[in-house]
């Protein structure tokens, strides 16, 4: 996967993957921690049991772009990572809010039908 592009460089939008966004979000909430500490939270968010091998590629990309630093075993989010996370949070709320308004107004087919398990 290509490296992320910081939202404050070259583009108006950041190129964070969902996994990268989740890692930064978790670290911005709890502060510097070792990667294994994040696994239960990330696993809960993604509905999967995760191991370090699942998140290490994203951690390396975030380090290369400067959003994360390593201090011993600790992953330390850069101040600019907090800006990227809050910017993306705002964008996601607008996206979800827009979809909910459309759903409520019944302008589009129900998204709830897409979320239901098959066969229900």
HELIX and SHEET records of a PDB file:
HELIX    1   1 UNK A   18  UNK A   30  1                                  13    
HELIX    2   2 UNK A   35  UNK A   46  1                                  12    
HELIX    3   3 UNK A   52  UNK A   65  1                                  14    
HELIX    4   4 UNK A   79  UNK A  105  1                                  27    
HELIX    5   5 UNK A  111  UNK A  115  1                                   5    
SHEET    1   A 3 UNK A  33  UNK A  34  0                                        
SHEET    2   A 3 UNK A  74  UNK A  77 -1                                        
SHEET    3   A 3 UNK A  68  UNK A  71 -1                                        
END                                                                             
